[in-house]
Amino acid sequence: MIFRVSAIILVLLSAGPALADEPTRESSPVIDLAVSFDLNARLIRGTTKVQVGRNEALSLYLPGLTVTGAVLSTPQRENRIIDSSAASLVLAPADEPQTLLLSYEKIIDDSFANLLSSEAIVLTSGWHPIPDRKAKFSLTAAVPDGFTALAQSDRFDGRPVRSGSAHFSFSQPLHALTFIAAPFVVNERRVRDGLKVYTLFFKTERDLAQGYLDAAADYLHRYEALIGEFPYNHYVIAENIMPTGYGFPTFTLLGRQVIRLPFIKQTSLGHEILHSWFGNSVDIADNSGNWCEGLTTYLADMAYREEAGEGAAARKEAIITYLNYVDGTAATLASFRGAAHEQEADRAIRAVGYQKSAMLFHELEQRIGTDAFERGLRELYGQFRGTSASWQDLRKIFENQSGINLQRFFSERLNSNQVPELNIDQATVAYRSGTPRLLLTVSQAQEQPYEVMLPIFTETIAGSEEHRELITRKQQTVDIALDNTPLAVVLDPGYDILRTLSTGERRPVWSSLLGTDTLMITPSDSAGTERYGPLLKLAERFGWKTRTQEELTRREIEQDTLLFLGDSPRLREMFGSPGHPEEGLVLDIRVNPFNQDEAIGLISSSSLQETSAAVSRLPHYGKYSYLHFRNGAVVDKRMSAAADGIRFELEPRPAGIALGEIPPLPSLLDQVSGNRVIYVGETHTSRPDHLLQLMLIEALHQRGKKLAIGMEMFPRTSQPALDRWIDKRDLSEAEFVQQSGYFSVWGYDYRLFRPIFDFARRQRIPLVALNIDRDIVSSVFKNGSLDGLSDEQRQSLPSEMRLDMAGYIERLRATHRMHLQGGQASGSFSGFIQSQALWDEAMAESIAGYLREHPDTTMVVLAGSQHTRKDSGIPPRVARRIRVDQASVLNAATNPDSPQELSAIADYLFFFAASEFPPQGKIGIILEETGDEQDPRLRISGLSPESNAEAAGLRVDDLLIFIDEFTIHSMTDVKLALLDRKAGDTVTITISRKAGRDRKEISLTVELYYPPPMAGHP
C-alpha cells in the first residue's frame, strides 16, 4: 500500500518545477496541504508538501495519522522513500534545500476538537502533520458544494464553494492550521478601506449576525486606535456546533450555545478580536511564559468592567480567585504557557496565567502611567508584528517608554507566587506650615518586600483625596501633604495591587471552598445522602473528604473548611435555621464564627432532581456567596458585603442628621451648603467641636462656595490683624497672634483654632471679627446697664437689641445661675441679660452688614452653641436685619441637650466624638511684665508648689530670655513656645539672674506639668 501511494508521489514530484522550487530564505518551513473528506466514513485523506531550507532541521509530529507514503527529494538527489512509521518524522539538516511529500489518512472521531459530518466539518486539532516550529501554510480542501470554508488565510471572500475545492494561503508562520466548513449564511460589513468583518452563522442563528458585525466593527476601531492597524484584511466570526470559544488569526470560532448568550458580544467577542494583535500577530516567544492571555484579559475583560464602573470589583474578584486557588506549589507566571478551561486541576494555573497576569499589567500601567503604557503597547505591536515576543521584550519596551527600570517589578511578579501583605503600622496627622500632613508607616509582612505603587486615600468630611507612593521596603514611612483634615486612611481601595486581603476586605465566597484541597463535606443524614448524591460525586472528583456529623470533631469545625449538605444540629449550633427557600437548591457561604479566616458552606436542596440540575453549574460561580437554583437556572445570586481597602481610622466619623430625616452625609452637606449663613456651635474647650467646624468649612470650600468665616472670639478691633493674616503672606503666626490679641480677647487653647486659621489663610478665605470689645460687654455686665459706656464705646453698639424672645430669659437665668455657682459671675442678672443680648446682637449686625457688602458670599459663623441657637441666639437677630437662608449646626456628641431641645435649637446635627488634645504642659511660674517698650521682659514673681519649676532651679526675680528656641518678651511668646508641649515634656529655659552687680544667663531643663484645667462655657 505504501509503495503504491509512493508511486503517485513520484509522479507528482516530476510533474513540474513548482514542487522543486527552493523555498524562500526564511527560517520558517513552507507547508502545502491538500485534503479531501469521506464524510460517511469520517475519513480525511491528505497530502503534505514540506519545504525546508538548507542546513535546517525539522521534526513533524504525526498525531494519529496513517501515513500512506513519504518521499524526500533535494535539487541534487533522486527522490527517495523514507520511513514514516514512527509518531514523528525527522528531517536532518542537509547542505541543500529539502522537499518532503507525505500522504496520509485519519479517521476523525467526533470530539470537542474535531467533527466530520454532513452538517459541518470542524478540524481544530491533530488533523495534519504538525511541525516543531512555526511554518507558512497553504491549504486546498475538497468540500461539498454550497459549504463555505474557512481557515487562516491572507484573503477571504466569503463565497460558498462551487467547484468542489477551497484554497487558503497564509503568509504568517503558524504552528498549525484550523479548518471549518458548513452551509453557513454569510454576512459582511465594511469596517474601513481594506478591512471587512464577516459572520458565518447557521440559518438558525442568522438573525444574530448584524449585532455581531456591529460589535466587531466597534472593537476593531477601538483596538486600532489603541494599538495599531489590524494585522489582517478581514476578520470572521464563525459558528461552531461544539461549545467552543477559540480565537485564531483572522477568525474566532464560537460555539452555537455561546453565540446565543446575550452578553458574549459585550465580553468574549472583544477578547477574541484583541487576540488578533496579541497572541496571533504577536505570538509568545518559545523561551518565554505566556504574557498574551493576561494582557488580553486586562485590555478586554477588565477594561469593559472598568468602563461599566466595575473596575475595582473586577480586580477584587481576580485577587480573590488568585488567593483561593494559588498556593506555593502552583507554577509561576514566568513558566505559564496555557491552561484548559474545563479541567478543575487547571484552576490554579488559570488564576496565575489570567488573573495574576492581568493584574501585573494593571499594576504596570499604574506604575508607569497610562501614556507610557499605551505607547508601550503600540511599540510592542509595531516591533514584533508577525513574530514572537517574550516577557523580557515587554519589560524592555515599557522601560524604554517610561524611563523607569522595571527589572525588579517584573522579576517579583513573574518568578514568585507570593503576593504583598500590606499593613498600616502607624498613621498620625501633623500640621506643618499650615498644611495637614499624614505620616503613614506601611509594612509588608511577606518574606521579601515587593515594589508597589501604593494608592493611599484619605477620607475627609469633604470627600476623599488620592495619593500614590512607591513602597519598596519591608517598613516604610511616607509623609503626605493633604488639602483637608483626614478622618481615615485607606490603602488600595480600588484593588490596584495584587495583594492579600485584610480581614475586613474578605468576603466568604464559593471559590474559597473550591480552591482548597482540605474541604470536608458533611451530609446531614442517610436520606440526605441520597438527595445530595450528585454533590458527593462532585466532592469525590475534587478530592474532598467526607465526614458524618458524628465523626466531625470540634477541632475540625474550628479549623477546617466545611460544606454542610442539608440542615443539621451541628449547623444550627452555629447559624440557627439557614432560612433557605423551600424549593430548589441553595448554596450559602458564610464566615466560620469560630475562625474568621475560614468559610463554611451550606447547601440545601428540595430534591434529587434539583441537585442533579444544578451540580454541573456550581463550579462556574466561584465569586458568589449565595446562589439559588431552580431547575438548574440561577434565580438569585449575591456577594456578601465587605470593606474595600485596608482601613485605619484616624478620627471618629462625624454623624449628622437633618431633624425629621436621616439623609446620607453628602446629602446632608448639600442641604447645609444651600444656606448663606451656617452657624456651627461649639463648646469653647472642645476639640471635637472645633475639628467639626474645620471639616465643614473644608467641605463647603470643596463644593465651590465663596466663603467667609465669622468668629465670635474676635472683636471688630481685631479685623485689621485678621485681614493681614489672610492677605500678607509674610506675616508670621506669632505676629498674627500678637496683633489680633488672641490671648487677651479669648484665651482658650490656641491649638483648637490653629487649623482653621491656617486653612483660611491657605485658601484665602476672609476671617470676619463679629464681636464688640469685651470691655464694653464686661462693663454692661458689671454695671447692669449701658449707662456707663463712653460715647466712643456707644458708637460700636448694635443698632437694636431684643431681650423678649421666647425662652430667652429662662435660658439666660439658668446660665447665670451656673456661672454664680462656679464663681465666674459677679454682676447682676439684668446686666447679664443685657450683656448677652449685646453680644448676640453685635454679632448679628456684623453678619448682616458683611453679607450686604458681599452678596455672593456664604458665611460660616463659629460661636458658642448657645449663641448659635435658631430660636433665640444670633440667627433670628440676623433675620430681622436681612433676608437670608440660615442653618444652625451642632455636634450631638458633645451636646448634652435632649433630642427635643436639640430640635428647637438646631437645624442639623452631626455626631463627631473626636479625641481631645493632650493637656498643654505648664512651667508652673507666675510672670509679670518688666522692662521698657524697647526691651520688654517677663519676670518670675511666683512659683507653683505643684510644679517642677523650683526643683529645676527657677527662682523668683529670674527674667525669661528663651524657652527652647523661642525668644520671650511677652505672655504671647510664652504661650506660643509651649503651644505643642504636653505634661511630661521637658523644655530648656534660659533665664537672666542677678549675680552681684551683674546678671548672668543660665539654661535650665524643666519638666512641664498640668494644673487643673479651667472649665469652659458653652
C-alpha positions, 0 to 999 in steps of 0.5 A: 500500500505504501509503495503504491501511494509512493508511486503517485508521489513520484509522479507528482514530484516530476510533474513540474518545477513548482514542487522543486522550487527552493523555498524562500530564505526564511527560517520558517518551513513552507507547508502545502496541504491538500485534503479531501473528506469521506464524510460517511466514513469520517475519513480525511485523506491528505497530502503534505508538501514540506519545504525546508531550507538548507542546513535546517532541521525539522521534526513533524509530529504525526498525531494519529495519522496513517501515513500512506507514503513519504518521499524526500527529494533535494535539487541534487538527489533522486527522490527517495522513500523514507520511513514514516512509521514512527509518531514523528518524522525527522528531517536532518539538516542537509547542505541543500534545500529539502522537499518532503511529500507525505500522504496520509489518512485519519479517521476523525472521531467526533470530539470537542476538537474535531467533527466530520459530518454532513452538517459541518466539518470542524478540524481544530486539532491533530488533523495534519502533520504538525511541525516543531516550529512555526511554518507558512501554510497553504491549504486546498480542501475538497468540500461539498458544494454550497459549504463555505470554508474557512481557515487562516488565510491572507484573503477571504471572500466569503463565497460558498464553494462551487467547484468542489475545492477551497484554497487558503494561503497564509503568509504568517508562520503558524504552528498549525492550521484550523479548518471549518466548513458548513452551509453557513449564511454569510454576512459582511460589513465594511469596517474601513478601506481594506478591512471587512468583518464577516459572520458565518452563522447557521440559518438558525442563528442568522438573525444574530449576525448584524449585532455581531458585525456591529460589535466587531466593527466597534472593537476593531476601531477601538483596538486600532486606535489603541494599538495599531492597524489590524494585522489582517484584511478581514476578520470572521466570526464563525459558528461552531456546533461544539461549545467552543470559544477559540480565537485564531488569526483572522477568525474566532470560532464560537460555539452555537450555545455561546453565540446565543448568550446575550452578553458574549458580544459585550465580553468574549467577542472583544477578547477574541478580536484583541487576540488578533494583535496579541497572541496571533500577530504577536505570538509568545516567544518559545523561551518565554511564559505566556504574557498574551492571555493576561494582557488580553484579559486586562485590555478586554475583560477588565477594561469593559468592567472598568468602563461599566464602573466595575473596575475595582470589583473586577480586580477584587474578584481576580485577587480573590480567585488568585488567593483561593486557588494559588498556593506555593506549589502552583507554577509561576507566571514566568513558566505559564504557557496555557491552561484548559478551561474545563479541567478543575486541576487547571484552576490554579494555573488559570488564576496565575496565567489570567488573573495574576497576569492581568493584574501585573499589567494593571499594576504596570500601567499604574506604575508607569502611567497610562501614556507610557503604557499605551505607547508601550503597547503600540511599540510592542505591536509595531516591533514584533508584528508577525513574530514572537515576543517574550516577557523580557521584550515587554519589560524592555519596551515599557522601560524604554517608554517610561524611563523607569527600570522595571527589572525588579517589578517584573522579576517579583511578579513573574518568578514568585507566587507570593503576593504583598501583605500590606499593613498600616503600622502607624498613621498620625496627622501633623500640621506643618506650615499650615498644611495637614500632613499624614505620616503613614508607616506601611509594612509588608509582612511577606518574606521579601518586600515587593515594589508597589505603587501604593494608592493611599486615600484619605477620607475627609468630611469633604470627600476623599483625596488620592495619593500614590507612593512607591513602597519598596521596603519591608517598613516604610514611612511616607509623609503626605501633604493633604488639602483637608483634615483626614478622618481615615486612611485607606490603602488600595481601595480600588484593588490596584495591587495584587495583594492579600486581603485584610480581614475586613476586605474578605468576603466568604465566597464559593471559590474559597471552598473550591480552591482548597484541597482540605474541604470536608463535606458533611451530609446531614443524614442517610436520606440526605445522602441520597438527595445530595448524591450528585454533590458527593460525586462532585466532592469525590472528583475534587478530592474532598473528604467526607465526614458524618456529623458524628465523626466531625470533631470540634477541632475540625469545625474550628479549623477546617473548611466545611460544606454542610449538605442539608440542615443539621444540629451541628449547623444550627449550633452555629447559624440557627435555621439557614432560612433557605427557600423551600424549593430548589437548591441553595448554596450559602457561604458564610464566615466560620464564627469560630475562625474568621479566616475560614468559610463554611458552606451550606447547601440545601436542596428540595430534591434529587432532581434539583441537585442533579440540575444544578451540580454541573453549574456550581463550579462556574460561580466561584465569586458568589456567596449565595446562589439559588437554583431552580431547575438548574437556572440561577434565580438569585445570586449575591456577594456578601458585603465587605470593606474595600481597602485596608482601613485605619481610622484616624478620627471618629466619623462625624454623624449628622442628621437633618431633624425629621430625616436621616439623609446620607452625609453628602446629602446632608452637606448639600442641604447645609451648603444651600444656606448663606449663613451656617452657624456651627456651635461649639463648646469653647474647650472642645476639640471635637467641636472645633475639628467639626467646624474645620471639616465643614468649612473644608467641605463647603470650600470643596463644593465651590462656595465663596466663603467667609468665616465669622468668629465670635472670639474676635472683636471688630478691633481685631479685623485689621490683624485678621485681614493681614493674616489672610492677605500678607503672606509674610506675616508670621503666626506669632505676629498674627497672634500678637496683633489680633490679641488672641490671648487677651480677647479669648484665651482658650487653647490656641491649638483648637483654632490653629487649623482653621486659621491656617486653612483660611489663610491657605485658601484665602478665605476672609476671617470676619471679627463679629464681636464688640470689645469685651470691655464694653460687654464686661462693663454692661455686665458689671454695671447692669446697664449701658449707662456707663459706656463712653460715647466712643464705646456707644458708637460700636453698639448694635443698632437694636437689641431684643431681650423678649424672645421666647425662652430667652430669659429662662435660658439666660437665668439658668446660665447665670445661675451656673456661672454664680455657682462656679464663681465666674459671675459677679454682676447682676442678672439684668446686666447679664441679660443685657450683656448677652443680648449685646453680644448676640446682637453685635454679632448679628449686625456684623453678619448682616452688614458683611453679607450686604457688602458681599452678596455672593458670599456664604458665611460660616459663623463659629460661636458658642452653641448657645449663641448659635441657637435658631430660636433665640441666639444670633440667627433670628437677630440676623433675620430681622436685619436681612433676608437670608437662608440660615442653618444652625449646626451642632455636634450631638456628641458633645451636646448634652441637650435632649433630642427635643431641645436639640430640635428647637435649637438646631437645624442639623446635627452631626455626631463627631466624638473626636479625641481631645488634645493632650493637656498643654504642659505648664512651667508652673511660674507666675510672670509679670511684665518688666522692662521698657517698650524697647526691651520688654521682659517677663519676670518670675514673681511666683512659683507653683508648689505643684510644679517642677519649676523650683526643683529645676532651679527657677527662682523668683526675680529670674527674667525669661530670655528663651524657652527652647528656641523661642525668644520671650518678651511677652505672655504671647511668646510664652504661650506660643513656645509651649503651644505643642508641649504636653505634661511630661515634656521637658523644655530648656529655659534660659533665664537672666539672674542677678549675680552681684552687680551683674546678671548672668544667663543660665539654661535650665531643663524643666519638666512641664506639668498640668494644673487643673484645667479651667472649665469652659462655657458653652 
